[in-house]
Every structure is written in structure tokens, then in C-alpha cells.
């Protein structure tokens, strides 16, 4: 088997395993650099060895971005992770007798604290939308309230259908990463707002649609948010995901319960949630200063 065929087979396995399109694209791009390193000349997979992978990771193909700058530690870590997955698949699928990535190690490093939106910024953003006599502004305000109050991802938000809402029970079904469905809970005030919006919509209709009734895209939501942030005079970068981070940090501050935050965000591993514990350290420092 040639390396290019193996890469194609591995990417196909990722799709079959239900990996997101973003994961498939990211892994494919990293492995495309491995192909470029080997010259795309029909290299057999037996040429993929621990030594060849080490040479690739030390080469400009892996270490330099298209503009010539050094890739960051996070990007290099991701490439090692991709190669480890690829090598394990080559071995487990029976294409190689030895896992060629068995000696690669991922450098674990703490993630930086997530970016948050302050309560003052949030209220200013809502007000600038509420001051507009425009149905689209009202729709956008509800979008922001759902992002902030439920903590769902933007892709999950635009994927919501009316049939996914069980507002009497205060919950919604979201179509999460990896093709899984999960429940999220919604407070009473937000349930009432959503009920008004979808009262006359068909069950299969999107909760958030454009002026023509078609489902909004993630890009459209991001652009509308950028516009409202500018109108509100908020110049620093805030994305739809910022609201998810903010909800998580405030839940942790109020409850001190990482498991509760994990459930609220739908994290499969508590390791993904521990990132928010860094933010709670400020409360610990303040408490120690007060002793």
C-alpha cells in the first residue's frame, strides 16, 4: 500500500467513526504535509517509521507555516496527535506490523484562560439590540440570550428545530459534536421568550431563520454578532463561543462544582472542564488576602 492510499483510508475511517467535518479536515491537512514531505511520489507505507516521522516533525514541512513563521507549540502538539492516531490505525488495521508513531509524545501544556464577556458588556450588547424596532434585531437578541443562557455551540444553535424544544419541561435537544444528541436545560425566562418566537412555526422549521425563512448559517450568526458588538462600542474580540466560556465560568464561581459545569456544557471528559478552574483561582486569591 502507498502512503497516499493509507491517508485516504484513514480519513475515511475518521468519517465512518462519526468525527466532525472540522476534525476530518484538520487531520487531512496535517497528513497532507506528511505526503508533501515524502514528495507525493508513491512512497510505500513501510517507509513510515519512527525515524521518518521524527525527521518530518523536524522539517520545514511540519515546523513552518505557509508564510515562513514558526508554528506554535499547540499546532505542533496537534500534528503529533494526528500522527499518533494515524500510526495506531496503520498498526491496528494490519497495514504495518509495528506502530510507527509509538515513540511520539504529546507535550501537555495548560490551556490559556478562556476569553469572557463582562456583565456590563453583555447588558450593553442586549440594550443596543432591544433599542432597534426591527424583527431581525429581536431575533439576534434571542440568539445571544440562548448562547449566554444555555451555553451551546454556534453549530448547535443554528441546527435547532422547533421539534427540539420541550419548553414545558425547560429543556432542548441539541445535535452535538460527533453526531450525538444531548439535552440542555433552559431557565424559565428564556423558555418564555423562545415560546413566543416559535409559537406558530412548524415542528420541522428552524428556530432561527433568516428573513426568507431559511436556516441561518454559523457565518451569518457570527457576522451579525460582529455588527452588534461594533454598534455597542465593544471593540475587543468576542465570538459566539465566548458566551459558552462565560456561562461555564460563572456556574463554577457560583457552585464550585466542576461536574455540574461539565454537565451544563456537555463535555464528555472532565479534563475539558478543568480549564475553567483557572478562573476560579481569583476567588481563592481574594479569600486568602482577606484572612
Short mmCIF file of the C-alpha atoms (twelve columns), coordinates in Angstrom:
data_MODEL
# 
_entry.id   MODEL 
# 
loop_
_atom_site.group_PDB 
_atom_site.id 
_atom_site.type_symbol 
_atom_site.label_atom_id 
_atom_site.label_alt_id 
_atom_site.label_comp_id 
_atom_site.label_asym_id 
_atom_site.label_seq_id 
_atom_site.Cartn_x 
_atom_site.Cartn_y 
_atom_site.Cartn_z 
_atom_site.pdbx_PDB_model_num 
ATOM 1   C CA . UNK A 1   0.000   0.000  0.000  1 
ATOM 2   C CA . UNK A 2   1.159   3.517  -0.819 1 
ATOM 3   C CA . UNK A 3   1.179   6.321  1.744  1 
ATOM 4   C CA . UNK A 4   -1.421  8.341  -0.180 1 
ATOM 5   C CA . UNK A 5   -3.781  5.349  -0.183 1 
ATOM 6   C CA . UNK A 6   -3.247  4.860  3.539  1 
ATOM 7   C CA . UNK A 7   -4.033  8.520  4.264  1 
ATOM 8   C CA . UNK A 8   -7.213  8.245  2.197  1 
ATOM 9   C CA . UNK A 9   -8.216  5.092  4.082  1 
ATOM 10  C CA . UNK A 10  -7.520  6.696  7.470  1 
ATOM 11  C CA . UNK A 11  -9.569  9.795  6.641  1 
ATOM 12  C CA . UNK A 12  -12.378 7.511  5.512  1 
ATOM 13  C CA . UNK A 13  -12.197 5.728  8.871  1 
ATOM 14  C CA . UNK A 14  -12.500 9.064  10.696 1 
ATOM 15  C CA . UNK A 15  -15.687 9.800  8.752  1 
ATOM 16  C CA . UNK A 16  -17.032 6.312  9.452  1 
ATOM 17  C CA . UNK A 17  -16.362 6.840  13.175 1 
ATOM 18  C CA . UNK A 18  -18.559 9.938  13.136 1 
ATOM 19  C CA . UNK A 19  -15.810 12.527 13.589 1 
ATOM 20  C CA . UNK A 20  -16.846 16.110 12.866 1 
ATOM 21  C CA . UNK A 21  -16.070 17.676 9.496  1 
ATOM 22  C CA . UNK A 22  -13.688 20.029 11.294 1 
ATOM 23  C CA . UNK A 23  -11.715 17.118 12.772 1 
ATOM 24  C CA . UNK A 24  -11.602 15.315 9.432  1 
ATOM 25  C CA . UNK A 25  -10.411 18.466 7.659  1 
ATOM 26  C CA . UNK A 26  -7.773  19.235 10.304 1 
ATOM 27  C CA . UNK A 27  -6.354  15.688 10.295 1 
ATOM 28  C CA . UNK A 28  -6.351  15.650 6.500  1 
ATOM 29  C CA . UNK A 29  -4.364  18.903 6.338  1 
ATOM 30  C CA . UNK A 30  -1.722  17.625 8.769  1 
ATOM 31  C CA . UNK A 31  -1.339  14.353 6.870  1 
ATOM 32  C CA . UNK A 32  -1.153  16.259 3.592  1 
ATOM 33  C CA . UNK A 33  2.021   17.868 4.936  1 
ATOM 34  C CA . UNK A 34  3.390   14.384 5.617  1 
ATOM 35  C CA . UNK A 35  2.632   13.486 1.986  1 
ATOM 36  C CA . UNK A 36  4.374   16.650 0.795  1 
ATOM 37  C CA . UNK A 37  7.431   15.789 2.918  1 
ATOM 38  C CA . UNK A 38  7.689   12.431 1.156  1 
ATOM 39  C CA . UNK A 39  7.314   14.026 -2.278 1 
ATOM 40  C CA . UNK A 40  3.947   12.508 -3.215 1 
ATOM 41  C CA . UNK A 41  5.854   10.016 -5.365 1 
ATOM 42  C CA . UNK A 42  4.142   6.809  -4.379 1 
ATOM 43  C CA . UNK A 43  6.009   6.305  -1.106 1 
ATOM 44  C CA . UNK A 44  5.143   2.873  0.356  1 
ATOM 45  C CA . UNK A 45  3.819   2.845  3.901  1 
ATOM 46  C CA . UNK A 46  6.716   0.642  5.018  1 
ATOM 47  C CA . UNK A 47  8.819   3.801  4.673  1 
ATOM 48  C CA . UNK A 48  6.834   5.334  7.572  1 
ATOM 49  C CA . UNK A 49  8.958   4.557  10.606 1 
ATOM 50  C CA . UNK A 50  9.644   6.241  13.973 1 
ATOM 51  C CA . UNK A 51  12.738  7.788  12.392 1 
ATOM 52  C CA . UNK A 52  10.903  9.124  9.335  1 
ATOM 53  C CA . UNK A 53  8.172   10.682 11.494 1 
ATOM 54  C CA . UNK A 54  10.803  12.357 13.673 1 
ATOM 55  C CA . UNK A 55  12.504  13.751 10.557 1 
ATOM 56  C CA . UNK A 56  9.167   15.036 9.300  1 
ATOM 57  C CA . UNK A 57  8.396   16.803 12.587 1 
ATOM 58  C CA . UNK A 58  11.807  18.481 12.484 1 
ATOM 59  C CA . UNK A 59  11.394  19.530 8.850  1 
ATOM 60  C CA . UNK A 60  10.092  22.861 7.455  1 
ATOM 61  C CA . UNK A 61  7.009   20.985 6.207  1 
ATOM 62  C CA . UNK A 62  5.882   20.475 9.799  1 
ATOM 63  C CA . UNK A 63  7.516   23.397 11.609 1 
ATOM 64  C CA . UNK A 64  6.872   26.332 9.268  1 
ATOM 65  C CA . UNK A 65  3.546   27.961 8.415  1 
ATOM 66  C CA . UNK A 66  2.870   28.983 4.764  1 
ATOM 67  C CA . UNK A 67  4.226   32.480 5.487  1 
ATOM 68  C CA . UNK A 68  7.503   31.087 6.817  1 
ATOM 69  C CA . UNK A 69  6.859   31.705 10.527 1 
ATOM 70  C CA . UNK A 70  7.396   29.010 13.135 1 
ATOM 71  C CA . UNK A 71  4.276   27.048 14.030 1 
ATOM 72  C CA . UNK A 72  3.253   27.335 17.669 1 
ATOM 73  C CA . UNK A 73  3.533   24.654 20.324 1 
ATOM 74  C CA . UNK A 74  -0.193  23.961 20.111 1 
ATOM 75  C CA . UNK A 75  -0.030  23.296 16.374 1 
ATOM 76  C CA . UNK A 76  2.976   21.017 16.787 1 
ATOM 77  C CA . UNK A 77  1.152   19.146 19.539 1 
ATOM 78  C CA . UNK A 78  -1.811  18.659 17.241 1 
ATOM 79  C CA . UNK A 79  0.445   17.263 14.497 1 
ATOM 80  C CA . UNK A 80  1.928   14.768 16.947 1 
ATOM 81  C CA . UNK A 81  -1.577  13.743 17.998 1 
ATOM 82  C CA . UNK A 82  -2.611  13.226 14.362 1 
ATOM 83  C CA . UNK A 83  0.491   11.150 13.628 1 
ATOM 84  C CA . UNK A 84  -0.101  9.044  16.746 1 
ATOM 85  C CA . UNK A 85  -3.679  8.329  15.601 1 
ATOM 86  C CA . UNK A 86  -2.528  7.558  12.055 1 
ATOM 87  C CA . UNK A 87  0.268   5.260  13.224 1 
ATOM 88  C CA . UNK A 88  -2.053  3.405  15.585 1 
ATOM 89  C CA . UNK A 89  -4.572  2.938  12.762 1 
ATOM 90  C CA . UNK A 90  -1.862  1.596  10.402 1 
ATOM 91  C CA . UNK A 91  -0.945  -0.972 13.042 1 
ATOM 92  C CA . UNK A 92  -4.464  -1.923 14.194 1 
ATOM 93  C CA . UNK A 93  -5.763  -2.188 10.617 1 
ATOM 94  C CA . UNK A 94  -2.958  -4.635 9.831  1 
ATOM 95  C CA . UNK A 95  -1.149  -2.452 7.312  1 
ATOM 96  C CA . UNK A 96  2.056   -2.387 9.379  1 
ATOM 97  C CA . UNK A 97  3.436   -4.858 11.905 1 
ATOM 98  C CA . UNK A 98  4.680   -2.082 14.201 1 
ATOM 99  C CA . UNK A 99  3.076   1.231  15.125 1 
ATOM 100 C CA . UNK A 100 5.477   3.798  13.580 1 
ATOM 101 C CA . UNK A 101 4.270   6.548  15.935 1 
ATOM 102 C CA . UNK A 102 4.806   4.551  19.133 1 
ATOM 103 C CA . UNK A 103 7.711   6.781  20.235 1 
ATOM 104 C CA . UNK A 104 5.942   10.124 19.684 1 
ATOM 105 C CA . UNK A 105 4.954   12.025 22.814 1 
ATOM 106 C CA . UNK A 106 2.500   14.901 23.087 1 
ATOM 107 C CA . UNK A 107 3.733   17.796 25.225 1 
ATOM 108 C CA . UNK A 108 0.936   18.513 27.659 1 
ATOM 109 C CA . UNK A 109 0.590   22.186 28.494 1 
ATOM 110 C CA . UNK A 110 -2.163  24.156 30.221 1 
ATOM 111 C CA . UNK A 111 -4.597  25.992 28.003 1 
ATOM 112 C CA . UNK A 112 -4.763  29.764 28.429 1 
ATOM 113 C CA . UNK A 113 -7.753  31.069 30.404 1 
ATOM 114 C CA . UNK A 114 -10.769 31.454 28.117 1 
ATOM 115 C CA . UNK A 115 -11.946 34.888 26.989 1 
ATOM 116 C CA . UNK A 116 -15.115 36.090 28.767 1 
ATOM 117 C CA . UNK A 117 -17.679 38.835 28.250 1 
ATOM 118 C CA . UNK A 118 -18.334 41.021 31.282 1 
ATOM 119 C CA . UNK A 119 -21.828 41.554 32.637 1 
ATOM 120 C CA . UNK A 120 -21.621 45.248 31.711 1 
ATOM 121 C CA . UNK A 121 -20.661 44.401 28.116 1 
ATOM 122 C CA . UNK A 122 -23.404 41.787 27.910 1 
ATOM 123 C CA . UNK A 123 -26.099 44.201 29.073 1 
ATOM 124 C CA . UNK A 124 -24.832 46.893 26.710 1 
ATOM 125 C CA . UNK A 125 -24.992 44.422 23.823 1 
ATOM 126 C CA . UNK A 126 -28.572 43.408 24.652 1 
ATOM 127 C CA . UNK A 127 -29.662 47.033 25.017 1 
ATOM 128 C CA . UNK A 128 -28.380 48.136 21.618 1 
ATOM 129 C CA . UNK A 129 -30.409 45.337 20.031 1 
ATOM 130 C CA . UNK A 130 -33.508 45.998 22.146 1 
ATOM 131 C CA . UNK A 131 -33.450 49.682 21.127 1 
ATOM 132 C CA . UNK A 132 -33.990 48.736 17.460 1 
ATOM 133 C CA . UNK A 133 -37.536 48.431 16.151 1 
ATOM 134 C CA . UNK A 134 -36.586 45.536 13.898 1 
ATOM 135 C CA . UNK A 135 -37.645 41.847 13.923 1 
ATOM 136 C CA . UNK A 136 -34.114 40.790 12.972 1 
ATOM 137 C CA . UNK A 137 -32.688 42.689 15.940 1 
ATOM 138 C CA . UNK A 138 -35.166 40.889 18.193 1 
ATOM 139 C CA . UNK A 139 -34.121 37.554 16.658 1 
ATOM 140 C CA . UNK A 140 -30.456 38.372 17.181 1 
ATOM 141 C CA . UNK A 141 -31.063 39.348 20.814 1 
ATOM 142 C CA . UNK A 142 -32.694 35.978 21.434 1 
ATOM 143 C CA . UNK A 143 -29.744 34.241 19.770 1 
ATOM 144 C CA . UNK A 144 -27.355 35.986 22.158 1 
ATOM 145 C CA . UNK A 145 -29.556 35.108 25.132 1 
ATOM 146 C CA . UNK A 146 -29.603 31.432 24.123 1 
ATOM 147 C CA . UNK A 147 -25.832 31.363 23.633 1 
ATOM 148 C CA . UNK A 148 -25.341 33.013 27.026 1 
ATOM 149 C CA . UNK A 149 -28.073 31.192 28.935 1 
ATOM 150 C CA . UNK A 150 -27.664 27.651 27.607 1 
ATOM 151 C CA . UNK A 151 -24.002 27.620 26.629 1 
ATOM 152 C CA . UNK A 152 -24.473 25.758 23.354 1 
ATOM 153 C CA . UNK A 153 -22.068 25.977 20.452 1 
ATOM 154 C CA . UNK A 154 -22.958 28.087 17.430 1 
ATOM 155 C CA . UNK A 155 -23.300 24.979 15.241 1 
ATOM 156 C CA . UNK A 156 -25.735 23.504 17.772 1 
ATOM 157 C CA . UNK A 157 -27.716 26.750 17.853 1 
ATOM 158 C CA . UNK A 158 -28.242 27.010 14.092 1 
ATOM 159 C CA . UNK A 159 -29.136 23.308 13.983 1 
ATOM 160 C CA . UNK A 160 -32.071 23.713 16.390 1 
ATOM 161 C CA . UNK A 161 -35.526 22.852 15.060 1 
ATOM 162 C CA . UNK A 162 -38.795 23.714 16.759 1 
ATOM 163 C CA . UNK A 163 -39.283 19.997 17.478 1 
ATOM 164 C CA . UNK A 164 -36.050 20.038 19.519 1 
ATOM 165 C CA . UNK A 165 -37.636 22.343 22.099 1 
ATOM 166 C CA . UNK A 166 -39.556 20.979 25.091 1 
ATOM 167 C CA . UNK A 167 -40.236 24.314 26.729 1 
ATOM 168 C CA . UNK A 168 -42.836 22.997 29.194 1 
ATOM 169 C CA . UNK A 169 -40.090 20.820 30.652 1 
ATOM 170 C CA . UNK A 170 -37.495 23.593 30.304 1 
ATOM 171 C CA . UNK A 171 -35.110 21.776 28.017 1 
ATOM 172 C CA . UNK A 172 -33.924 21.382 24.439 1 
ATOM 173 C CA . UNK A 173 -32.306 18.576 22.464 1 
ATOM 174 C CA . UNK A 174 -29.134 19.664 20.712 1 
ATOM 175 C CA . UNK A 175 -27.276 17.882 17.931 1 
ATOM 176 C CA . UNK A 176 -23.791 17.883 19.420 1 
ATOM 177 C CA . UNK A 177 -20.297 17.151 18.155 1 
ATOM 178 C CA . UNK A 178 -19.734 13.646 16.865 1 
ATOM 179 C CA . UNK A 179 -23.326 13.241 15.692 1 
ATOM 180 C CA . UNK A 180 -24.671 12.744 19.218 1 
ATOM 181 C CA . UNK A 181 -27.879 14.229 20.635 1 
ATOM 182 C CA . UNK A 182 -27.886 15.653 24.139 1 
ATOM 183 C CA . UNK A 183 -30.190 17.549 26.485 1 
ATOM 184 C CA . UNK A 184 -29.634 21.113 27.644 1 
ATOM 185 C CA . UNK A 185 -31.700 22.855 30.276 1 
ATOM 186 C CA . UNK A 186 -33.238 26.299 29.807 1 
ATOM 187 C CA . UNK A 187 -34.354 28.735 32.522 1 
ATOM 188 C CA . UNK A 188 -37.995 29.861 32.725 1 
ATOM 189 C CA . UNK A 189 -37.465 33.369 31.357 1 
ATOM 190 C CA . UNK A 190 -35.661 32.090 28.277 1 
ATOM 191 C CA . UNK A 191 -38.301 29.375 27.753 1 
ATOM 192 C CA . UNK A 192 -40.974 32.073 27.653 1 
ATOM 193 C CA . UNK A 193 -39.012 34.092 25.083 1 
ATOM 194 C CA . UNK A 194 -38.481 31.041 22.889 1 
ATOM 195 C CA . UNK A 195 -42.138 30.043 23.156 1 
ATOM 196 C CA . UNK A 196 -43.208 33.418 21.771 1 
ATOM 197 C CA . UNK A 197 -40.792 33.070 18.860 1 
ATOM 198 C CA . UNK A 198 -41.778 29.571 17.723 1 
ATOM 199 C CA . UNK A 199 -45.483 29.632 18.663 1 
ATOM 200 C CA . UNK A 200 -46.718 29.480 15.062 1 
ATOM 201 C CA . UNK A 201 -43.817 27.589 13.457 1 
ATOM 202 C CA . UNK A 202 -43.966 24.032 12.118 1 
ATOM 203 C CA . UNK A 203 -42.105 21.356 14.165 1 
ATOM 204 C CA . UNK A 204 -39.517 20.862 11.414 1 
ATOM 205 C CA . UNK A 205 -38.803 24.560 10.998 1 
ATOM 206 C CA . UNK A 206 -35.527 26.039 12.224 1 
ATOM 207 C CA . UNK A 207 -35.728 28.012 15.440 1 
ATOM 208 C CA . UNK A 208 -33.504 30.719 13.978 1 
ATOM 209 C CA . UNK A 209 -34.095 31.633 10.345 1 
ATOM 210 C CA . UNK A 210 -33.243 34.484 8.002  1 
ATOM 211 C CA . UNK A 211 -35.767 36.877 6.517  1 
ATOM 212 C CA . UNK A 212 -36.704 34.310 3.875  1 
ATOM 213 C CA . UNK A 213 -37.392 31.568 6.416  1 
ATOM 214 C CA . UNK A 214 -34.235 29.598 5.680  1 
ATOM 215 C CA . UNK A 215 -31.971 28.311 8.443  1 
ATOM 216 C CA . UNK A 216 -29.225 30.705 9.493  1 
ATOM 217 C CA . UNK A 217 -25.619 29.625 8.943  1 
ATOM 218 C CA . UNK A 218 -22.874 29.883 11.537 1 
ATOM 219 C CA . UNK A 219 -21.182 32.535 9.419  1 
ATOM 220 C CA . UNK A 220 -24.326 34.648 9.289  1 
ATOM 221 C CA . UNK A 221 -24.695 34.493 13.077 1 
ATOM 222 C CA . UNK A 222 -21.039 35.463 13.562 1 
ATOM 223 C CA . UNK A 223 -21.323 38.409 11.192 1 
ATOM 224 C CA . UNK A 224 -24.477 39.688 12.871 1 
ATOM 225 C CA . UNK A 225 -22.793 39.441 16.273 1 
ATOM 226 C CA . UNK A 226 -19.783 41.384 14.981 1 
ATOM 227 C CA . UNK A 227 -22.128 44.114 13.730 1 
ATOM 228 C CA . UNK A 228 -23.938 44.425 17.066 1 
ATOM 229 C CA . UNK A 229 -20.702 44.440 19.058 1 
ATOM 230 C CA . UNK A 230 -19.494 47.341 16.926 1 
ATOM 231 C CA . UNK A 231 -22.771 49.224 17.464 1 
ATOM 232 C CA . UNK A 232 -22.440 48.639 21.213 1 
ATOM 233 C CA . UNK A 233 -18.909 50.075 21.184 1 
ATOM 234 C CA . UNK A 234 -17.308 46.786 22.249 1 
ATOM 235 C CA . UNK A 235 -14.025 46.698 20.369 1 
ATOM 236 C CA . UNK A 236 -12.300 43.641 21.766 1 
ATOM 237 C CA . UNK A 237 -12.827 40.280 20.073 1 
ATOM 238 C CA . UNK A 238 -15.892 38.415 21.302 1 
ATOM 239 C CA . UNK A 239 -17.209 35.365 19.435 1 
ATOM 240 C CA . UNK A 240 -20.301 33.182 19.878 1 
ATOM 241 C CA . UNK A 241 -18.107 30.739 21.822 1 
ATOM 242 C CA . UNK A 242 -17.248 33.495 24.334 1 
ATOM 243 C CA . UNK A 243 -20.760 33.176 25.781 1 
ATOM 244 C CA . UNK A 244 -20.231 29.457 26.378 1 
ATOM 245 C CA . UNK A 245 -16.990 30.174 28.242 1 
ATOM 246 C CA . UNK A 246 -18.699 32.897 30.279 1 
ATOM 247 C CA . UNK A 247 -21.582 30.659 31.341 1 
ATOM 248 C CA . UNK A 248 -19.152 27.936 32.420 1 
ATOM 249 C CA . UNK A 249 -17.005 30.288 34.493 1 
ATOM 250 C CA . UNK A 250 -20.000 31.866 36.240 1 
ATOM 251 C CA . UNK A 251 -21.543 28.495 37.017 1 
ATOM 252 C CA . UNK A 252 -18.259 27.396 38.557 1 
ATOM 253 C CA . UNK A 253 -17.954 30.599 40.587 1 
ATOM 254 C CA . UNK A 254 -21.458 30.181 41.993 1 
ATOM 255 C CA . UNK A 255 -21.421 26.430 42.637 1 
ATOM 256 C CA . UNK A 256 -17.780 25.351 42.854 1 
ATOM 257 C CA . UNK A 257 -18.955 22.137 41.175 1 
ATOM 258 C CA . UNK A 258 -16.920 21.073 38.143 1 
ATOM 259 C CA . UNK A 259 -19.205 18.098 37.486 1 
ATOM 260 C CA . UNK A 260 -22.188 20.431 37.215 1 
ATOM 261 C CA . UNK A 261 -20.312 22.616 34.731 1 
ATOM 262 C CA . UNK A 262 -19.298 19.500 32.784 1 
ATOM 263 C CA . UNK A 263 -22.964 18.507 32.517 1 
ATOM 264 C CA . UNK A 264 -24.047 22.018 31.537 1 
ATOM 265 C CA . UNK A 265 -21.540 22.141 28.662 1 
ATOM 266 C CA . UNK A 266 -21.917 18.526 27.600 1 
ATOM 267 C CA . UNK A 267 -18.220 17.748 27.987 1 
ATOM 268 C CA . UNK A 268 -17.559 14.026 27.659 1 
ATOM 269 C CA . UNK A 269 -14.414 14.323 29.792 1 
ATOM 270 C CA . UNK A 270 -13.936 16.345 32.965 1 
ATOM 271 C CA . UNK A 271 -10.477 17.220 31.614 1 
ATOM 272 C CA . UNK A 272 -12.139 19.646 29.178 1 
ATOM 273 C CA . UNK A 273 -13.912 21.352 32.075 1 
ATOM 274 C CA . UNK A 274 -10.867 21.758 34.333 1 
ATOM 275 C CA . UNK A 275 -9.797  24.704 32.179 1 
ATOM 276 C CA . UNK A 276 -12.400 26.848 33.944 1 
ATOM 277 C CA . UNK A 277 -10.888 26.104 37.342 1 
ATOM 278 C CA . UNK A 278 -8.096  28.542 36.443 1 
ATOM 279 C CA . UNK A 279 -10.649 31.342 36.514 1 
ATOM 280 C CA . UNK A 280 -11.928 30.323 39.933 1 
ATOM 281 C CA . UNK A 281 -8.428  30.834 41.354 1 
ATOM 282 C CA . UNK A 282 -9.117  34.586 41.501 1 
ATOM 283 C CA . UNK A 283 -11.767 33.936 44.152 1 
ATOM 284 C CA . UNK A 284 -9.265  31.805 46.088 1 
ATOM 285 C CA . UNK A 285 -6.649  34.580 45.975 1 
ATOM 286 C CA . UNK A 286 -9.189  37.145 47.182 1 
ATOM 287 C CA . UNK A 287 -10.208 34.840 50.057 1 
ATOM 288 C CA . UNK A 288 -6.583  34.345 51.118 1 
ATOM 289 C CA . UNK A 289 -5.958  38.085 51.068 1 
ATOM 290 C CA . UNK A 290 -8.941  38.580 53.370 1 
ATOM 291 C CA . UNK A 291 -7.603  36.233 56.065 1 
# 
